[in-house]
Amino acid sequence: MFKGSKKESPPDKVITLIGPGTYFNGILKAKGLVRIDGIAEGELETDGDVIVGENGRAMLEVKARNVAIAGYFKGCLNLAGKVEIRSTGTVTGSIKVSGLVIDEGAHFAGSCEMNDLSLENNKVPQ
């Protein structure tokens, strides 16, 4: 009944949506992009990106590629790539990333650790 080739979802396609009016509490392991427009608490792990929309509220420990926050985020981010805090975004917590973008008007209270390995490769020899 389900013969044929199995199609892989592109990593940037929205696969998981926590929509407006939805409350999630627990551990979420996903593939691809996750968008939060409702409320999410707990842990989130994905091989793709995470978007917290303007009306989204996330109280999470996140492991992902990149994260864009236009709503509210409280917790820990451990990312392979970068975090973007948009002008409407508020972030409280700890961030471990390779890149950080904070738009004018955004709010960030916490700590940030840059884990860009290319910086170590560019050190001046002693």
DSSP file (Angstrom, degrees, kcal/mol; ACC not computed):
  #  RESIDUE AA STRUCTURE BP1 BP2  ACC     N-H-->O    O-->H-N    N-H-->O    O-->H-N    TCO  KAPPA ALPHA  PHI   PSI    X-CA   Y-CA   Z-CA
    1    1 A M              0   0    0      0, 0.0     2,-0.0     0, 0.0     0, 0.0   0.000 360.0 360.0 360.0 -36.4    0.0    0.0    0.0
    2    2 A F        +     0   0    0      2,-0.0     2,-0.1     0, 0.0     0, 0.0  -0.311 360.0 147.8-111.1  48.6    2.8    2.4    0.8
    3    3 A K        +     0   0    0      3,-0.0     2,-0.2    -2,-0.0     0, 0.0  -0.316  29.9  58.4 -78.9 165.0    5.2    1.3   -2.0
    4    4 A G  S    S-     0   0    0     -2,-0.1     2,-0.2     2,-0.1    -2,-0.0  -0.493  93.2 -30.4 109.0-178.9    7.6    3.6   -3.7
    5    5 A S        -     0   0    0     -2,-0.2     2,-0.6     1,-0.1    -2,-0.0  -0.464  57.2-123.8 -77.1 144.3   10.5    5.8   -2.7
    6    6 A K        -     0   0    0     -2,-0.2     2,-0.4     1,-0.0    -1,-0.1  -0.776  26.2-139.1 -86.9 121.4   10.4    7.4    0.8
    7    7 A K        -     0   0    0     -2,-0.6     2,-0.4     1,-0.0    -1,-0.0  -0.661   8.2-140.2 -85.2 133.6   10.7   11.1    0.4
    8    8 A E        -     0   0    0     -2,-0.4    -1,-0.0     1,-0.0     0, 0.0  -0.749  21.1-120.8 -88.6 138.2   12.9   13.0    2.9
    9    9 A S        -     0   0    0     -2,-0.4     6,-0.0     1,-0.1    23,-0.0  -0.606  30.5-108.1 -77.4 136.1   11.6   16.3    4.1
   10   10 A P    >   -     0   0    0      0, 0.0     3,-1.6     0, 0.0    -1,-0.1  -0.396  26.7-123.9 -61.4 141.8   13.8   19.2    3.5
   11   11 A P  T 3  S+     0   0    0      0, 0.0    38,-0.5     0, 0.0    22,-0.3   0.722 107.9  52.9 -63.7 -21.0   15.4   20.4    6.7
   12   12 A D  T 3  S+     0   0    0     20,-0.2     2,-0.2    36,-0.1    36,-0.0   0.486  84.5 105.6 -93.3  -2.5   14.1   24.0    6.3
   13   13 A K  S <  S-     0   0    0     -3,-1.6    20,-1.3     1,-0.1     2,-0.6  -0.562  83.2-108.2 -78.0 139.1   10.4   23.0    5.8
   14   14 A V  E     +a   33   0A   0     -2,-0.2    20,-0.2     1,-0.2     3,-0.1  -0.550  53.2 155.7 -67.3 116.4    8.1   23.6    8.7
   15   15 A I  E     +     0   0A   0     18,-1.9     2,-0.5    -2,-0.6    -1,-0.2   0.731  60.1  43.3-110.6 -38.8    7.4   20.1   10.0
   16   16 A T  E     -a   34   0A   0     17,-1.8    19,-2.6    15,-0.1     2,-0.5  -0.953  65.0-178.6-117.6 125.9    6.4   20.7   13.6
   17   17 A L  E     -a   35   0A   0     -2,-0.5     2,-0.8    17,-0.2    19,-0.2  -0.984  19.1-167.3-127.3 123.7    4.0   23.5   14.6
   18   18 A I  E     -a   36   0A   0     17,-2.8    19,-3.4    -2,-0.5    20,-1.5  -0.882  36.6-159.7-102.8  96.1    2.9   24.5   18.1
   19   19 A G    >   -     0   0    0     -2,-0.8     3,-2.1    18,-0.2    20,-0.3  -0.068  26.1 -66.3 -81.0 173.3    0.2   26.8   17.0
   20   20 A P  T 3  S+     0   0    0      0, 0.0    18,-0.2     0, 0.0    -1,-0.2  -0.295 123.6  22.8 -55.9 137.6   -1.7   29.6   18.7
   21   21 A G  T 3  S+     0   0    0      1,-0.3     2,-0.4    16,-0.3    17,-0.1   0.420  98.2 119.7  83.9  -2.4   -3.8   28.3   21.5
   22   22 A T    <   -     0   0    0     -3,-2.1    17,-2.8    -4,-0.1     2,-0.5  -0.806  45.1-163.9-100.6 137.8   -1.7   25.2   21.9
   23   23 A Y  E     -f   39   0B   0     -2,-0.4     2,-0.4    15,-0.2    17,-0.2  -0.985   7.3-174.9-120.2 125.3    0.2   24.3   25.1
   24   24 A F  E     +f   40   0B   0     15,-2.6    17,-2.4    -2,-0.5     2,-0.4  -0.973   6.8 175.2-120.7 133.8    3.0   21.8   25.1
   25   25 A N  E     +f   41   0B   0     -2,-0.4     2,-0.3    15,-0.2    17,-0.2  -0.947  47.3  41.5-137.9 115.7    4.9   20.5   28.2
   26   26 A G  E    S-f   42   0B   0     15,-2.3    17,-2.5    -2,-0.4     2,-0.5  -0.998  93.2 -33.2 154.6-153.2    7.4   17.7   27.8
   27   27 A I  E     -f   43   0B   0     -2,-0.3     2,-0.5    15,-0.2    17,-0.2  -0.937  48.7-170.5-110.8 123.7   10.3   16.5   25.6
   28   28 A L  E     -f   44   0B   0     15,-2.7    17,-2.6    -2,-0.5     2,-0.5  -0.965   6.1-176.8-118.8 119.6   10.0   17.1   21.9
   29   29 A K  E     +f   45   0B   0     -2,-0.5     2,-0.3    15,-0.2    17,-0.2  -0.974  20.9 166.5-114.2 122.0   12.4   15.5   19.5
   30   30 A A  E     -f   46   0B   0     15,-3.0    17,-0.7    -2,-0.5     2,-0.4  -0.829  34.2-132.8-132.3 165.6   11.9   16.6   15.9
   31   31 A K  S    S-     0   0    0     -2,-0.3     2,-0.1    15,-0.2   -16,-0.1  -0.973  74.1  -0.9-117.0 137.2   13.4   16.6   12.4
   32   32 A G  S    S-     0   0    0     -2,-0.4    16,-0.8   -17,-0.1   -20,-0.2  -0.380 110.3  -8.2  84.4-164.2   13.5   19.8   10.5
   33   33 A L  E     -a   14   0A   0    -20,-1.3   -18,-1.9   -22,-0.3   -17,-1.8  -0.430  54.8-161.2 -76.4 139.6   12.1   23.2   11.4
   34   34 A V  E     -ab  16  50A   0     15,-2.4    17,-2.6   -19,-0.2     2,-0.4  -0.984   4.2-164.6-119.9 129.9   10.0   23.7   14.5
   35   35 A R  E     -ab  17  51A   0    -19,-2.6   -17,-2.8    -2,-0.4     2,-0.6  -0.958   2.5-160.9-117.7 133.0    7.8   26.8   14.8
   36   36 A I  E     +ab  18  52A   0     15,-3.2    17,-2.4    -2,-0.4    20,-0.3  -0.940  30.6 147.7-116.7 111.6    6.3   27.9   18.1
   37   37 A D  S    S+     0   0    0    -19,-3.4   -16,-0.3    -2,-0.6   -18,-0.2   0.358  73.3  44.2-116.2  -2.8    3.3   30.3   18.0
   38   38 A G  S    S-     0   0    0    -20,-1.5    19,-2.7   -18,-0.2     2,-0.4   0.047 108.4 -59.7-109.6-138.4    1.7   28.9   21.2
   39   39 A I  E     -fg  23  57B   0    -17,-2.8   -15,-2.6   -20,-0.3     2,-0.4  -0.966  47.9-179.1-119.8 130.7    3.3   27.9   24.5
   40   40 A A  E     +fg  24  58B   0     17,-2.4    19,-3.1    -2,-0.4     2,-0.3  -0.996   2.5 176.5-132.3 132.6    6.0   25.3   24.9
   41   41 A E  E     +fg  25  59B   0    -17,-2.4   -15,-2.3    -2,-0.4     2,-0.5  -0.982  47.7  29.7-131.5 144.8    7.8   24.2   28.1
   42   42 A G  E    S-fg  26  60B   0     17,-2.0    19,-1.6    -2,-0.3     2,-0.4  -0.951  98.1 -19.4 122.8-129.1   10.4   21.4   28.6
   43   43 A E  E     -fg  27  61B   0    -17,-2.5   -15,-2.7    -2,-0.5     2,-0.4  -0.952  46.8-171.0-127.3 143.6   13.0   20.2   26.2
   44   44 A L  E     +fg  28  62B   0     17,-2.7    19,-2.3    -2,-0.4     2,-0.4  -0.994   5.5 176.6-136.4 127.8   13.3   20.6   22.4
   45   45 A E  E     +fg  29  63B   0    -17,-2.6   -15,-3.0    -2,-0.4     2,-0.3  -0.995  12.0 154.6-132.8 127.9   15.8   18.9   20.1
   46   46 A T  E     -f   30   0B   0     17,-2.4   -15,-0.2    -2,-0.4   -13,-0.1  -0.990  45.1-137.6-147.4 153.8   15.9   19.1   16.4
   47   47 A D  S    S+     0   0    0    -17,-0.7   -16,-0.1    -2,-0.3   -14,-0.1   0.468  93.3  52.9 -86.3  -2.2   18.4   18.8   13.5
   48   48 A G  S    S-     0   0    0    -16,-0.8    17,-2.9     1,-0.2    18,-0.4  -0.110  98.8 -63.7-110.2-151.9   16.8   21.9   11.9
   49   49 A D        -     0   0    0    -38,-0.5   -15,-2.4    16,-0.2     2,-0.4  -0.546  34.8-142.4 -99.8 164.1   15.9   25.4   13.0
   50   50 A V  E     -bc  34  67A   0     16,-2.1    18,-2.4   -17,-0.2     2,-0.4  -0.992  10.3-166.7-127.9 136.0   13.5   26.7   15.6
   51   51 A I  E     -bc  35  68A   0    -17,-2.6   -15,-3.2    -2,-0.4     2,-0.7  -0.990   7.1-162.6-122.4 127.4   11.3   29.8   15.2
   52   52 A V  E     -bc  36  69A   0     16,-2.8    18,-3.1    -2,-0.4    19,-0.8  -0.940  25.4-143.1-105.5 109.6    9.5   31.4   18.1
   53   53 A G    >   -     0   0    0    -17,-2.4     3,-1.7    -2,-0.7    19,-0.3  -0.073  29.0 -92.3 -68.2 171.2    6.8   33.7   16.6
   54   54 A E  T 3  S+     0   0    0      1,-0.3    -1,-0.1    17,-0.2   -17,-0.1   0.819 129.4  38.4 -55.4 -35.0    5.8   37.1   17.9
   55   55 A N  T 3  S+     0   0    0     16,-0.1    -1,-0.3   -19,-0.1     2,-0.2   0.382  95.9 112.3 -97.2   3.2    3.0   35.5   20.0
   56   56 A G    <   -     0   0    0     -3,-1.7    16,-2.5   -20,-0.3     2,-0.4  -0.480  47.8-163.7 -79.0 147.3    5.0   32.4   20.9
   57   57 A R  E     -gh  39  72B   0    -19,-2.7   -17,-2.4    14,-0.2     2,-0.5  -0.984  10.3-178.3-131.5 119.8    6.2   31.7   24.5
   58   58 A A  E     +gh  40  73B   0     14,-2.6    16,-2.7    -2,-0.4     2,-0.6  -0.974  18.3 177.0-126.7 122.7    8.9   29.2   25.0
   59   59 A M  E     +gh  41  74B   0    -19,-3.1   -17,-2.0    -2,-0.5     2,-0.3  -0.843  46.1 131.7-118.3  88.8   10.4   28.0   28.3
   60   60 A L  E     -gh  42  75B   0     14,-1.0    16,-1.6    -2,-0.6     2,-0.5  -0.877  65.3-127.0-141.4 159.8   12.8   25.4   27.0
   61   61 A E  E     -gh  43  76B   0    -19,-1.6   -17,-2.7    -2,-0.3     2,-0.4  -0.988  45.9-163.9-103.2 120.5   16.2   23.8   26.9
   62   62 A V  E     -gh  44  77B   0     14,-3.0    16,-2.6    -2,-0.5     2,-0.5  -0.912  26.3-178.0-118.9 132.9   16.9   23.8   23.1
   63   63 A K  E     +gh  45  78B   0    -19,-2.3   -17,-2.4    -2,-0.4     2,-0.3  -0.990  39.5 122.3-120.5 118.3   19.4   21.9   21.0
   64   64 A A  E     - h   0  79B   0     14,-1.3    16,-1.9    -2,-0.5    17,-0.3  -0.883  67.8-101.1-158.0-176.2   19.1   22.9   17.4
   65   65 A R  S    S-     0   0    0    -17,-2.9    16,-2.9     1,-0.4     2,-0.3   0.955  96.4 -10.2 -82.4 -64.9   20.9   24.3   14.4
   66   66 A N        -     0   0    0    -18,-0.4   -16,-2.1    15,-0.2     2,-0.4  -0.932  61.6-155.2-133.2 156.0   19.7   28.0   14.4
   67   67 A V  E     -cd  50  83A   0     15,-2.1    17,-2.6    -2,-0.3     2,-0.4  -1.000   4.0-167.0-135.9 136.2   17.0   29.8   16.4
   68   68 A A  E     -cd  51  84A   0    -18,-2.4   -16,-2.8    -2,-0.4     2,-0.5  -0.991  11.4-165.0-119.2 127.7   15.0   33.0   15.5
   69   69 A I  E     +cd  52  85A   0     15,-3.2    17,-2.8    -2,-0.4    20,-0.3  -0.948  29.1 152.1-121.9 116.3   13.1   34.6   18.4
   70   70 A A  S    S+     0   0    0    -18,-3.1   -17,-0.2    -2,-0.5    -1,-0.1   0.456  75.3  38.0-112.2  -9.7   10.4   37.2   17.8
   71   71 A G  S    S-     0   0    0    -19,-0.8    19,-2.6    18,-0.1     2,-0.4   0.138 109.1 -44.1-111.1-133.8    8.4   36.3   20.9
   72   72 A Y  E     +hi  57  90B   0    -16,-2.5   -14,-2.6   -19,-0.3     2,-0.4  -0.900  50.0 176.2-112.1 131.9    9.3   35.3   24.5
   73   73 A F  E     +hi  58  91B   0     17,-2.7    19,-2.1    -2,-0.4     2,-0.4  -0.998   5.8 173.8-135.6 133.3   12.0   32.8   25.3
   74   74 A K  E     +hi  59  92B   0    -16,-2.7   -14,-1.0    -2,-0.4     2,-0.3  -0.988  48.1  42.1-135.8 127.5   13.4   31.7   28.7
   75   75 A G  E    S-hi  60  93B   0     17,-2.3    19,-1.5    -2,-0.4     2,-0.4  -1.000  88.3 -33.9 147.2-146.0   15.8   28.9   29.1
   76   76 A C  E     -hi  61  94B   0    -16,-1.6   -14,-3.0    -2,-0.3     2,-0.5  -0.954  38.0-162.6-123.3 136.5   19.0   27.5   27.5
   77   77 A L  E     +hi  62  95B   0     17,-2.4    19,-2.4    -2,-0.4     2,-0.5  -0.982   8.0 179.2-117.4 126.5   20.0   27.4   23.9
   78   78 A N  E     +hi  63  96B   0    -16,-2.6   -14,-1.3    -2,-0.5     2,-0.3  -0.909  23.0 174.1-124.8 100.9   22.8   25.1   22.7
   79   79 A L  E     -h   64   0B   0     17,-3.0   -14,-0.2    -2,-0.5   -13,-0.1  -0.831  42.4-151.3-119.3 145.9   23.1   25.7   18.9
   80   80 A A  S    S+     0   0    0    -16,-1.9   -15,-0.2    -2,-0.3   -14,-0.1   0.762  94.8  17.8 -75.7 -27.5   25.4   24.6   16.1
   81   81 A G  S    S-     0   0    0    -16,-2.9    17,-3.4   -17,-0.3    18,-1.2   0.301 104.7 -47.2-113.6-122.7   24.7   27.9   14.4
   82   82 A K  E     - e   0  99A   0     16,-0.2   -15,-2.1    15,-0.2     2,-0.4  -0.763  30.3-136.5-124.3 164.6   23.3   31.2   15.4
   83   83 A V  E     -de  67 100A   0     16,-1.9    18,-2.5    -2,-0.3     2,-0.5  -0.967  13.8-161.0-116.9 137.9   20.5   32.8   17.3
   84   84 A E  E     -de  68 101A   0    -17,-2.6   -15,-3.2    -2,-0.4     2,-0.8  -0.981   1.4-162.7-117.9 120.4   18.6   35.9   16.1
   85   85 A I  E     -de  69 102A   0     16,-3.2    18,-2.8    -2,-0.5    21,-0.2  -0.904  20.1-147.5-102.6 109.5   16.7   37.9   18.6
   86   86 A R    >   -     0   0    0    -17,-2.8     3,-2.3    -2,-0.8    21,-0.3  -0.176  29.6 -95.2 -74.7 168.8   14.2   40.0   16.6
   87   87 A S  T 3  S+     0   0    0      1,-0.3    -1,-0.1    19,-0.1   -17,-0.1   0.742 127.2  45.6 -59.4 -25.7   13.1   43.5   17.6
   88   88 A T  T 3  S+     0   0    0    -19,-0.1    -1,-0.3    18,-0.1     2,-0.2   0.397  96.2 108.3 -95.1   1.6   10.0   42.1   19.2
   89   89 A G    <   -     0   0    0     -3,-2.3    18,-2.3   -20,-0.3     2,-0.4  -0.501  47.8-166.1 -88.9 149.6   11.9   39.3   21.0
   90   90 A T  E     -ij  72 107B   0    -19,-2.6   -17,-2.7    16,-0.2     2,-0.4  -0.996   9.5-175.8-130.9 125.8   12.7   38.8   24.7
   91   91 A V  E     +ij  73 108B   0     16,-2.5    18,-2.5    -2,-0.4     2,-0.4  -0.986   7.6 176.6-127.7 129.6   15.3   36.3   25.8
   92   92 A T  E     +ij  74 109B   0    -19,-2.1   -17,-2.3    -2,-0.4     2,-0.3  -0.995  48.6  39.1-128.7 124.8   16.3   35.4   29.3
   93   93 A G  E    S-ij  75 110B   0     16,-2.0    18,-1.5    -2,-0.4     2,-0.4  -0.962  88.9 -35.6 142.5-158.7   18.8   32.6   30.0
   94   94 A S  E     -ij  76 111B   0    -19,-1.5   -17,-2.4    -2,-0.3     2,-0.4  -0.854  43.9-165.3-111.4 142.8   22.0   31.1   28.7
   95   95 A I  E     -ij  77 112B   0     16,-2.3    18,-3.1    -2,-0.4     2,-0.5  -0.986  10.8-174.8-129.0 131.8   23.1   30.9   25.1
   96   96 A K  E     +ij  78 113B   0    -19,-2.4   -17,-3.0    -2,-0.4     2,-0.3  -0.952  35.3 137.8-125.7 109.9   25.9   28.8   23.5
   97   97 A V  E     - j   0 114B   0     16,-2.0    18,-3.4    -2,-0.5    19,-0.3  -0.853  60.7-127.5-144.8 170.9   26.2   29.6   19.8
   98   98 A S  S    S+     0   0    0    -17,-3.4     2,-0.3     1,-0.3   -16,-0.2   0.646  98.1  22.2 -94.6 -22.4   28.5   30.3   16.9
   99   99 A G  E     -e   82   0A   0    -18,-1.2   -16,-1.9    16,-0.1     2,-0.4  -0.998  62.6-162.3-147.9 148.2   26.7   33.5   16.0
  100  100 A L  E     -e   83   0A   0     -2,-0.3     2,-0.4   -18,-0.2   -16,-0.2  -0.993   6.3-179.6-136.4 126.5   24.5   36.1   17.7
  101  101 A V  E     -e   84   0A   0    -18,-2.5   -16,-3.2    -2,-0.4     2,-0.5  -0.991   2.5-177.6-126.4 122.7   22.3   38.7   16.2
  102  102 A I  E     -e   85   0A   0     -2,-0.4   -16,-0.2   -18,-0.2     3,-0.1  -0.960  17.6-144.9-122.5 113.2   20.3   41.1   18.4
  103  103 A D    >   -     0   0    0    -18,-2.8     3,-2.0    -2,-0.5     2,-0.1  -0.341  34.7 -87.6 -71.7 155.2   18.0   43.5   16.6
  104  104 A E  T 3  S+     0   0    0      1,-0.3    -1,-0.1    -2,-0.0     3,-0.1  -0.429 117.9  27.7 -60.7 133.3   17.4   47.1   17.9
  105  105 A G  T 3  S+     0   0    0      1,-0.4    -1,-0.3    -2,-0.1   -19,-0.1   0.195  93.0 123.4  97.0 -15.6   14.5   47.0   20.4
  106  106 A A    <   -     0   0    0     -3,-2.0     2,-0.4   -21,-0.2    -1,-0.4  -0.359  54.5-135.7 -75.1 159.6   15.1   43.3   21.4
  107  107 A H  E     +j   90   0B   0    -18,-2.3   -16,-2.5   -21,-0.3     2,-0.4  -0.973  23.5 174.0-121.7 131.4   15.7   42.4   25.0
  108  108 A F  E     +j   91   0B   0     -2,-0.4     2,-0.4   -18,-0.2   -16,-0.2  -0.980   4.8 171.1-137.8 124.4   18.4   39.9   26.2
  109  109 A A  E     +j   92   0B   0    -18,-2.5   -16,-2.0    -2,-0.4     2,-0.3  -0.957  49.7  47.2-132.0 113.5   19.2   39.2   29.8
  110  110 A G  E    S-j   93   0B   0     -2,-0.4     2,-0.3   -18,-0.2   -16,-0.2  -0.993  84.9 -50.1 158.8-152.8   21.6   36.3   30.5
  111  111 A S  E     -j   94   0B   0    -18,-1.5   -16,-2.3    -2,-0.3     2,-0.4  -0.899  34.7-160.4-123.4 151.9   24.9   34.8   29.3
  112  112 A C  E     -j   95   0B   0     -2,-0.3     2,-0.5   -18,-0.2   -16,-0.2  -0.995   2.3-169.0-134.3 128.7   26.3   34.0   25.9
  113  113 A E  E     -j   96   0B   0    -18,-3.1   -16,-2.0    -2,-0.4     2,-0.5  -0.974  15.7-145.6-116.8 121.6   29.2   31.7   25.1
  114  114 A M  E     -j   97   0B   0     -2,-0.5   -16,-0.2   -18,-0.2   -18,-0.0  -0.747  14.8-176.3 -87.3 126.8   30.5   31.8   21.6
  115  115 A N        +     0   0    0    -18,-3.4     2,-0.8    -2,-0.5   -17,-0.2  -0.076  25.7 146.9-113.8  33.2   31.7   28.4   20.4
  116  116 A D    >   -     0   0    0    -19,-0.3     3,-1.2     1,-0.2     4,-0.5  -0.597  30.8-165.8 -74.6 108.7   33.0   29.4   17.0
  117  117 A L  T >> S+     0   0    0     -2,-0.8     4,-1.2     1,-0.3     3,-0.6   0.727  80.4  73.0 -68.5 -21.9   35.9   27.0   16.4
  118  118 A S  H 3> S+     0   0    0      1,-0.2     4,-0.9     2,-0.2    -1,-0.3   0.782  87.5  64.1 -65.7 -24.2   37.2   29.1   13.5
  119  119 A L  H <4 S+     0   0    0     -3,-1.2     3,-0.5     1,-0.2    -1,-0.2   0.888 100.5  50.7 -64.7 -37.9   38.4   31.7   16.1
  120  120 A E  H X4 S+     0   0    0     -3,-0.6     3,-1.0    -4,-0.5    -1,-0.2   0.849 106.9  54.3 -67.7 -33.6   40.9   29.2   17.5
  121  121 A N  H 3< S+     0   0    0     -4,-1.2    -1,-0.2     1,-0.2    -2,-0.2   0.712 105.8  54.2 -72.1 -19.8   42.2   28.4   14.1
  122  122 A N  T 3< S+     0   0    0     -4,-0.9    -1,-0.2    -3,-0.5    -2,-0.2   0.284  78.6 128.2 -98.2   9.7   42.9   32.2   13.5
  123  123 A K    <   -     0   0    0     -3,-1.0    -3,-0.0     1,-0.1     3,-0.0  -0.363  66.6-110.7 -67.2 145.1   45.0   32.7   16.6
  124  124 A V        -     0   0    0      1,-0.1    -1,-0.1    -2,-0.0    -2,-0.1  -0.613  37.0-113.0 -74.8 129.8   48.4   34.4   16.2
  125  125 A P              0   0    0      0, 0.0    -1,-0.1     0, 0.0    -3,-0.0  -0.335 360.0 360.0 -63.4 146.5   51.2   31.9   16.9
  126  126 A Q              0   0    0     -3,-0.0    -2,-0.0    -2,-0.0    -3,-0.0   0.417 360.0 360.0 -95.1 360.0   53.3   32.6   20.0
